[in-house]
Amino acid sequence: MVNHSKIEELTEALAKVWQGGPLITSETAQRLAPQSDADAYAVQSALGTKMGWWTDGRPLAWKLGIAPVTAAPIPNHCLMTSPARLNKSERFSLFGIEVELAVRLRQPLYSGCRRSEAALAVGETLAAIELFDVRAASWQQLPRSFLLADLQMHGRLIIGEGVVGPWQSRFAESALSVRVNNQVLTGLALRHPMVDPVSLLPWLAMHAEHSGWGLAEGDVISMGSWTGMFEAHPGQHIEARFENIGSVSLEIDADTIGEEMAHDSA
């Protein structure tokens, strides 16, 4: 049963943070955590409507999660083009980084489509970096359902170089290298956990249509992490390169301070 009052309260609390207010306390976040994925998705939709994120009335980009498969619509202003730069005018609670492949659709994708149709609907495959952010304190202690409602911890999606044409299975086997301040980052798997990530697109087509939006030509979909989340810091330049696909980069200005880090140093 949908808990409408809790959905409204959590939507309002998240909106206040997006509007520049302080982070939600861990205690409040745990109290307001949705009781189901359906409630979490209802918060995503209500928050986007309240904030006016989708000027065309629908998201232009999505992020996919796996194990279990989940999704979040991305606010229009959170899409950035590589090379991207964060400065002190932007506020984050953490600088969590995941390197991913994203796809841009060349035609709509409808609920009930097959995996083969989804692959043919891909018009570009793109290198991407997702920056994670959470609108509540002590995010490691928060329930999964809160993080799902909070756009699956989404902060920014940086779109880099890519290749034009339908999805090719070989893309999932592309060699990936990641550099931080020109030093090769080691200790990461550098592989998508699924052999065929494009097989997630039929599920997303169903979910998006159920949410009242659908997937249209030009939509961008980030298809899950190749690195797991690692923490970046102000003053760092992160660059990732997928063999035969392209590169993507993000620079975090040295004077950019995360909100929780600012509290820690106070």
C-alpha positions in Angstrom: 0.0 0.0 0.0 1.4 3.4 -1.1 2.1 5.7 1.9 1.1 9.0 0.3 1.9 11.2 3.4 5.5 9.8 3.7 6.0 10.3 0.0 5.0 13.9 0.2 7.1 14.5 3.3 10.2 13.0 1.8 9.7 14.8 -1.5 9.5 18.1 0.4 12.6 17.3 2.4 14.7 16.4 -0.7 13.4 19.4 -2.5 14.7 21.7 0.3 18.2 20.3 -0.1 18.2 20.6 -3.9 17.1 24.3 -3.3 20.2 24.9 -1.2 19.1 23.9 2.3 21.1 21.7 4.7 21.4 17.9 4.3 18.7 15.8 5.7 19.8 14.3 9.0 20.5 10.6 9.1 17.7 10.1 11.6 15.1 11.9 9.4 16.3 10.0 6.3 15.8 6.7 8.0 12.4 7.7 9.3 11.2 8.8 5.9 12.8 5.9 3.9 10.1 4.5 1.5 8.5 1.2 2.4 8.9 -0.2 -1.1 10.6 0.5 -4.5 7.2 1.7 -5.8 7.1 4.4 -3.1 10.7 5.3 -3.9 9.9 5.7 -7.6 6.9 7.8 -6.7 9.2 10.1 -4.8 11.5 10.4 -7.8 8.6 11.4 -10.0 7.1 13.8 -7.5 10.5 15.5 -6.8 11.2 16.0 -10.5 7.8 17.6 -11.0 8.1 19.8 -8.0 11.6 21.0 -9.1 10.7 21.5 -12.7 13.6 19.4 -13.9 12.2 18.2 -17.1 11.2 21.2 -19.3 9.7 18.9 -22.0 7.6 17.1 -19.4 9.8 14.0 -19.4 13.4 13.0 -18.5 16.1 13.2 -21.2 18.4 10.8 -19.4 18.3 7.8 -17.1 20.7 5.8 -14.9 20.4 2.1 -14.5 21.5 0.1 -11.4 21.9 -3.6 -11.2 21.5 -6.4 -8.6 18.6 -5.7 -8.4 17.8 -3.8 -11.5 16.7 -0.3 -10.6 16.5 3.1 -12.3 16.4 6.8 -11.8 15.5 9.7 -14.1 18.3 12.3 -14.4 17.6 16.0 -14.0 18.3 18.0 -17.2 20.8 20.2 -15.4 22.8 17.2 -14.2 23.9 16.3 -17.7 27.4 17.6 -18.5 29.7 17.3 -21.5 33.3 16.2 -21.2 35.7 17.8 -20.4 33.6 18.8 -17.4 34.6 20.9 -14.4 33.1 21.3 -10.9 33.8 24.5 -9.0 33.1 26.1 -5.7 29.7 27.4 -6.8 28.4 23.7 -6.8 27.7 21.9 -3.6 28.1 18.1 -3.0 27.9 15.9 0.0 30.6 13.5 -1.5 32.6 13.1 -4.7 31.8 9.5 -5.5 32.9 8.5 -9.0 31.8 5.6 -11.3 33.0 5.1 -14.8 30.3 3.7 -17.1 29.2 3.3 -20.7 26.1 5.2 -21.7 24.0 4.9 -24.9 22.0 7.4 -26.8 18.8 6.1 -28.5 18.2 6.8 -32.2 14.6 5.8 -32.0 11.9 5.3 -29.3 12.0 2.1 -27.2 8.7 0.7 -26.0 7.5 -1.6 -23.3 7.6 -5.2 -24.4 10.5 -4.7 -26.8 13.1 -7.5 -27.2 16.8 -7.4 -26.5 17.5 -7.4 -30.2 15.2 -4.4 -30.8 16.9 -2.5 -27.9 20.4 -3.1 -29.4 19.2 -1.7 -32.8 17.6 1.3 -31.1 21.1 2.4 -29.8 22.5 5.2 -32.0 25.7 5.9 -30.0 27.7 4.2 -27.3 29.5 6.8 -25.1 32.2 6.9 -22.4 30.7 8.4 -19.2 31.5 9.4 -15.6 28.8 9.5 -13.0 29.3 11.7 -10.0 27.4 10.4 -6.9 25.8 12.7 -4.4 23.4 12.1 -1.5 21.0 14.7 0.0 21.4 13.3 3.5 24.1 12.9 6.1 26.0 9.6 6.8 24.8 8.1 3.6 26.6 4.7 4.3 24.1 4.1 7.1 20.9 4.9 5.1 18.4 2.4 3.9 18.6 1.3 0.3 15.0 2.6 -0.3 16.0 6.1 0.7 19.0 6.1 -1.7 16.7 4.8 -4.5 14.3 7.7 -3.8 17.2 10.1 -3.8 17.8 9.4 -7.5 20.0 6.4 -6.7 22.6 8.9 -5.3 22.9 10.7 -8.6 24.8 13.9 -8.8 26.0 14.5 -12.4 26.5 12.5 -15.6 29.4 13.5 -17.7 29.1 12.4 -21.3 32.3 11.9 -23.3 33.4 10.5 -26.7 31.7 7.6 -28.3 31.0 5.6 -31.4 28.0 5.8 -33.7 25.9 2.8 -34.6 23.9 0.0 -32.9 25.2 -1.6 -29.8 27.9 -4.2 -30.4 28.5 -7.1 -27.9 32.2 -6.3 -28.1 31.7 -3.0 -26.4 31.1 -4.9 -23.1 34.6 -6.3 -23.4 36.4 -3.0 -24.1 39.6 -2.4 -22.2 39.2 0.5 -19.7 41.9 2.6 -18.1 41.3 5.2 -15.4 43.7 8.0 -14.4 43.6 10.4 -11.5 45.9 13.3 -11.9 47.6 11.4 -14.7 48.3 8.4 -12.4 46.8 5.1 -13.4 44.2 4.0 -10.9 44.7 0.4 -9.7 42.7 -2.0 -7.6 39.5 -1.7 -9.7 37.8 -4.5 -11.6 37.4 -2.3 -14.7 34.7 -4.5 -16.1 30.9 -4.4 -16.3 29.5 -7.1 -14.0 27.1 -8.2 -16.8 28.2 -9.8 -20.1 25.4 -8.0 -21.9 24.3 -4.7 -20.2 22.1 -3.7 -23.1 19.8 -6.6 -22.0 18.7 -4.2 -19.3 17.1 -1.8 -21.8 13.8 -3.7 -22.2 13.3 -3.5 -18.5 13.9 0.2 -18.5 11.5 0.7 -21.4 8.8 -1.0 -19.4 9.6 1.0 -16.3 9.8 4.4 -18.0 6.5 3.7 -19.8 4.9 2.7 -16.5 6.2 6.0 -15.0 4.3 7.9 -17.7 7.3 9.0 -19.8 8.6 6.3 -22.1 11.9 6.3 -23.9 12.4 8.6 -26.9 14.9 9.3 -29.7 17.9 11.1 -28.2 17.5 9.8 -24.7 20.7 9.0 -22.9 20.9 5.9 -20.6 23.8 5.2 -18.3 24.1 1.4 -18.0 25.9 0.7 -14.8 29.4 0.9 -13.2 32.5 -0.6 -14.6 34.6 0.4 -11.6 32.4 0.4 -8.5 32.3 3.7 -6.7 35.6 5.3 -5.6 36.1 8.6 -3.9 37.6 11.6 -5.6 38.8 14.8 -4.0 39.0 18.5 -4.7 42.0 19.3 -7.0 41.8 16.0 -8.9 41.4 15.4 -12.6 39.8 12.1 -13.5 40.1 10.7 -17.0 38.7 7.3 -18.2 39.3 5.8 -21.6 37.5 2.8 -23.2 39.4 1.1 -26.0 37.7 1.7 -29.4 35.0 3.9 -27.8 36.6 7.0 -26.4 37.5 9.0 -23.3 35.7 11.2 -20.7 37.1 13.5 -18.1 36.1 15.5 -15.0 38.1 18.1 -13.1 37.2 19.0 -9.5 38.5 22.5 -8.6 40.7 22.6 -5.5 38.4 25.0 -3.7 35.3 22.8 -4.3 34.2 21.6 -0.8 31.7 18.9 -0.1 29.1 19.8 2.5 29.9 16.9 4.9 33.6 17.6 4.5 33.0 21.2 5.4 31.1 20.2 8.5 34.0 17.8 9.5 36.5 20.6 9.3 34.4 23.1 11.2 
